[in-house]
């Protein structure tokens, strides 16, 4: 069984759209958003996947969500059938933290045919071995100190080393200030991450904030040989579920 986020109560967040971020930005795909996360980013735009009633970890919105209406559990075969019905050639599994459900996720992916699979992860959870032949790309987004997560939970050296040595992995860092970039540079150096595998993406949930930050972030990307990531889905549809 897989535990998914919902768009409306009882309706799993499985939808066709465009990838808005990172290395595959602009590509048509199906999204599956799994519920639950082992981290708690204060600026998270999908807090409905983890900040349930009673969870008082800091968040900019200070909102909590009812677990019963924001989670749904489905059989792996049901999830695979819904993905297949959408007819896309690319699947992005996101969250939450998808790798928390690694065994069930692998069972579901084994039921799909002819679909390129990307998994978005915060980089703190080791993929189960069964995922190795099923995943084409990992979009790894380590959480910097401005996320509010303790470094010993969010930036685990052994895991960062694993991802830096994983040829299927790209790194996407959420950036809000130049101090965040200094952390990225330190991680690049300490784990020998090639710059062409690094994307910097502005933190923001509205177009005005994203575009303003992209100006100075773009200059830094040009300086260091990094890639610049937009958030296309925000410009197109706003900060909404199922997009």
C-alpha positions as CSV (number, residue, x, y, z in Angstrom):
1,X,0.0,0.0,0.0
2,X,1.1,3.6,-0.7
3,X,0.1,6.6,1.3
4,X,-0.6,9.6,-1.0
5,X,-1.4,13.3,-0.5
6,X,-4.9,14.4,-1.7
7,X,-6.2,17.2,-3.9
8,X,-9.6,17.1,-2.2
9,X,-10.6,14.7,0.6
10,X,-10.3,11.1,-0.7
11,X,-8.9,12.1,-4.1
12,X,-5.2,11.1,-4.5
13,X,-2.8,13.7,-5.9
14,X,-2.1,12.0,-9.2
15,X,-2.2,14.3,-12.2
16,X,-0.8,15.2,-15.6
17,X,1.1,18.4,-15.9
18,X,4.5,19.9,-16.8
19,X,7.6,19.5,-14.7
20,X,8.1,23.0,-13.2
21,X,11.6,22.7,-11.8
22,X,15.1,21.3,-12.3
23,X,16.7,19.3,-15.1
24,X,13.4,18.3,-16.7
25,X,11.6,21.6,-16.5
26,X,9.0,22.1,-19.1
27,X,8.6,18.4,-19.9
28,X,5.1,16.8,-19.9
29,X,4.7,14.2,-17.1
30,X,2.5,12.5,-14.6
31,X,2.9,13.5,-11.0
32,X,2.3,11.3,-8.0
33,X,2.6,13.1,-4.6
34,X,3.2,10.8,-1.7
35,X,2.4,11.8,1.9
36,X,4.7,11.9,5.0
37,X,8.1,13.5,5.4
38,X,11.0,13.1,7.8
39,X,12.0,16.8,7.6
40,X,10.0,20.0,8.3
41,X,11.0,23.0,6.1
42,X,9.6,26.2,7.4
43,X,8.9,27.4,3.8
44,X,7.5,24.1,2.5
45,X,4.8,24.6,-0.1
46,X,3.4,21.1,0.5
47,X,3.0,21.2,4.2
48,X,-0.2,19.3,3.9
49,X,1.9,16.2,3.3
50,X,3.4,16.3,6.8
51,X,2.2,19.1,9.1
52,X,-0.9,17.4,10.5
53,X,-2.9,18.5,13.5
54,X,-0.7,18.3,16.6
55,X,2.6,18.9,14.7
56,X,4.0,22.2,16.1
57,X,7.2,22.3,14.1
58,X,7.7,25.9,12.8
59,X,6.2,26.9,9.4
60,X,5.7,30.3,7.9
61,X,1.9,29.7,7.6
62,X,1.5,28.2,11.1
63,X,-1.3,26.1,9.5
64,X,-1.9,22.4,10.4
65,X,-3.9,19.9,8.3
66,X,-6.3,17.2,9.2
67,X,-4.6,13.9,8.4
68,X,-7.9,12.1,7.4
69,X,-8.7,14.5,4.7
70,X,-5.1,15.1,3.4
71,X,-4.0,11.5,3.2
72,X,-5.3,8.5,1.3
73,X,-4.0,4.9,1.2
74,X,-4.2,3.0,-2.1
75,X,-3.1,-0.4,-3.3
76,X,0.0,-0.2,-5.5
77,X,-1.9,-1.7,-8.5
78,X,-4.5,1.1,-8.2
79,X,-1.9,3.8,-8.3
80,X,-0.2,2.1,-11.3
81,X,-3.5,1.9,-13.1
82,X,-4.2,5.6,-12.5
83,X,-0.7,6.6,-13.8
84,X,-1.1,4.4,-16.9
85,X,-4.5,6.0,-17.7
86,X,-3.0,9.4,-17.9
87,X,-0.8,8.3,-20.8
88,X,2.4,10.2,-20.1
89,X,5.9,9.0,-20.9
90,X,7.5,10.5,-17.8
91,X,6.5,10.0,-14.2
92,X,7.7,12.3,-11.3
93,X,7.2,10.8,-7.8
94,X,7.3,13.6,-5.3
95,X,6.2,14.3,-1.7
96,X,6.7,14.6,1.1
97,X,9.6,12.3,1.0
98,X,8.9,9.4,-1.4
99,X,11.8,7.2,-0.3
100,X,10.2,6.7,3.1
101,X,7.9,4.4,1.2
102,X,10.6,2.7,-0.9
103,X,9.4,-1.0,-0.9
104,X,5.8,-0.1,-1.8
105,X,7.0,2.4,-4.3
106,X,9.2,-0.2,-6.0
107,X,6.3,-2.6,-6.2
108,X,4.2,0.0,-7.9
109,X,6.9,1.1,-10.4
110,X,7.4,-2.5,-11.4
111,X,3.8,-2.5,-12.8
112,X,4.5,0.3,-15.2
113,X,5.7,-0.1,-18.8
114,X,7.6,2.3,-20.9
115,X,7.6,5.2,-18.5
116,X,10.7,7.2,-17.5
117,X,10.7,7.6,-13.7
118,X,12.1,10.5,-11.7
119,X,12.0,10.6,-7.9
120,X,12.3,13.8,-6.0
121,X,14.0,13.4,-2.6
122,X,15.5,15.5,0.2
123,X,18.5,13.3,0.1
124,X,18.4,11.9,3.6
125,X,16.9,8.4,2.9
126,X,18.7,5.6,1.1
127,X,16.8,4.1,-1.9
128,X,15.9,0.5,-1.5
129,X,17.9,-1.8,-3.9
130,X,14.7,-2.7,-5.8
131,X,14.4,0.9,-7.1
132,X,17.8,0.8,-8.8
133,X,16.6,-0.6,-12.2
134,X,13.3,1.3,-12.1
135,X,14.5,4.9,-11.7
136,X,16.1,7.0,-14.4
137,X,16.7,10.2,-12.4
138,X,16.9,11.3,-8.8
139,X,16.2,15.0,-8.2
140,X,18.0,15.5,-4.9
141,X,17.1,18.7,-2.9
142,X,19.3,18.9,0.2
143,X,17.8,21.3,2.8
144,X,20.0,24.2,3.8
145,X,20.0,25.9,7.2
146,X,17.3,28.4,6.2
147,X,14.9,25.5,5.9
148,X,14.9,25.3,9.7
149,X,16.0,21.7,9.8
150,X,18.9,20.7,12.0
151,X,22.0,19.9,9.9
152,X,22.5,16.5,11.5
153,X,19.0,15.5,10.1
154,X,19.0,17.3,6.8
155,X,22.7,17.3,5.6
156,X,23.9,13.8,6.4
157,X,27.5,13.5,5.1
158,X,27.2,9.8,4.2
159,X,24.0,10.4,2.2
160,X,25.4,13.4,0.4
161,X,28.4,11.3,-0.5
162,X,26.1,8.6,-1.8
163,X,24.2,11.1,-4.0
164,X,27.4,12.7,-5.3
165,X,28.5,9.3,-6.5
166,X,25.1,8.4,-8.0
167,X,25.2,9.2,-11.7
168,X,21.4,9.4,-11.9
169,X,21.3,12.2,-9.3
170,X,21.0,15.9,-9.9
171,X,21.2,18.4,-7.0
172,X,18.6,21.2,-6.6
173,X,19.1,23.7,-3.9
174,X,16.4,26.1,-2.7
175,X,17.9,29.5,-2.3
176,X,16.6,32.7,-0.7
177,X,19.7,34.7,0.2
178,X,23.4,34.9,-0.7
179,X,24.2,33.1,2.6
180,X,22.3,30.1,1.2
181,X,24.7,30.1,-1.8
182,X,27.7,30.0,0.5
183,X,26.3,26.8,2.0
184,X,25.9,25.3,-1.5
185,X,29.5,26.2,-2.4
186,X,30.7,24.5,0.8
187,X,28.7,21.4,0.0
188,X,30.0,21.4,-3.6
189,X,33.6,21.5,-2.4
190,X,33.3,19.0,0.5
191,X,31.5,16.4,-1.7
192,X,33.1,17.1,-5.1
193,X,29.8,17.7,-6.8
194,X,30.3,18.7,-10.5
195,X,28.7,22.2,-11.1
196,X,26.8,20.9,-14.1
197,X,24.8,18.7,-11.8
198,X,23.8,21.6,-9.5
199,X,20.6,23.6,-9.9
200,X,19.9,26.8,-7.9
201,X,16.2,27.5,-7.5
202,X,14.6,30.6,-5.8
203,X,12.5,30.0,-2.8
204,X,9.1,31.5,-3.4
205,X,5.4,30.7,-3.8
206,X,4.5,33.7,-6.1
207,X,5.8,34.9,-9.4
208,X,7.0,38.2,-8.1
209,X,9.3,36.7,-5.5
210,X,10.6,34.1,-7.8
211,X,11.5,36.5,-10.6
212,X,13.1,39.0,-8.3
213,X,15.4,36.3,-6.8
214,X,16.2,34.8,-10.2
215,X,18.0,37.9,-11.2
216,X,20.8,37.7,-8.6
217,X,20.7,33.9,-8.5
218,X,21.2,33.8,-12.3
219,X,24.3,35.8,-12.0
220,X,25.7,33.4,-9.4
221,X,24.9,30.4,-11.7
222,X,26.8,32.1,-14.5
223,X,29.7,32.7,-12.3
224,X,30.0,29.2,-10.9
225,X,28.8,27.1,-13.8
226,X,25.5,26.1,-12.1
227,X,22.1,25.6,-13.7
228,X,19.2,28.1,-12.9
229,X,15.9,26.6,-12.1
230,X,12.6,28.4,-12.4
231,X,9.3,27.3,-10.8
232,X,7.2,27.2,-14.0
233,X,4.1,25.7,-12.3
234,X,3.8,28.8,-10.0
235,X,3.8,31.2,-13.0
236,X,1.3,29.1,-14.8
237,X,-1.2,28.0,-12.1
238,X,-0.1,29.5,-8.8
239,X,0.6,27.8,-5.6
240,X,-2.2,25.1,-5.9
241,X,-2.5,21.4,-5.5
242,X,-2.7,19.1,-8.5
243,X,-0.6,21.4,-10.8
